[in-house]
Amino acid sequence: MADLPPDIAALSFEDALAELERIVRQLEEGRGRLDDSIAAYARGVALKTHCEARLEEARAKVDRIVSGPDGSVAAEPADLA
């Protein structure tokens, strides 16, 4: 994943999404210092990027499930590299 902080890159999709939701709620409330809000926004962008990448990886795996000419279903290994 592209230049994400190591602590974000290590998060599962679910954990990253939960943190992103928390940041969005915090920013929507509008409380806190401007500098803290800017830092939270930047972290939120990184979390969003991470979640999108994880979803794309999952989509690519699902896309590799194919049906054969006789209607049979098979899974092919996804090349995510």
DANOR-V684592 format. One record per pair of residues at least 24 apart in sequence whose ideal C-beta (glycine too) atoms are under 10 Angstrom apart, sorted by the first residue. I is the first residue (numbers start at 1). J is the second residue. Records with the same first field share a line. If there is no record, write none. Layout:
I->J, J
This chain:
1->46, 49, 50, 52, 53, 54, 57
2->46, 49, 50, 53
3->46, 49
4->46, 47, 49, 50, 53
5->42, 43, 46, 47, 50
7->43, 46
8->43, 46, 47, 49, 50, 51
9->46, 50, 53
10->50
11->47, 50, 51, 54
12->50, 54
13->50, 51, 52, 53, 54, 55, 57, 58
14->51, 54
15->47, 50
16->46, 47, 48, 49, 50, 51, 53, 54
17->47, 48, 50, 51, 54, 55
18->47
19->43, 44, 47, 50, 51
20->44, 45, 46, 47, 48, 50, 51
21->47
22->47
23->47, 48
24->48
56->80
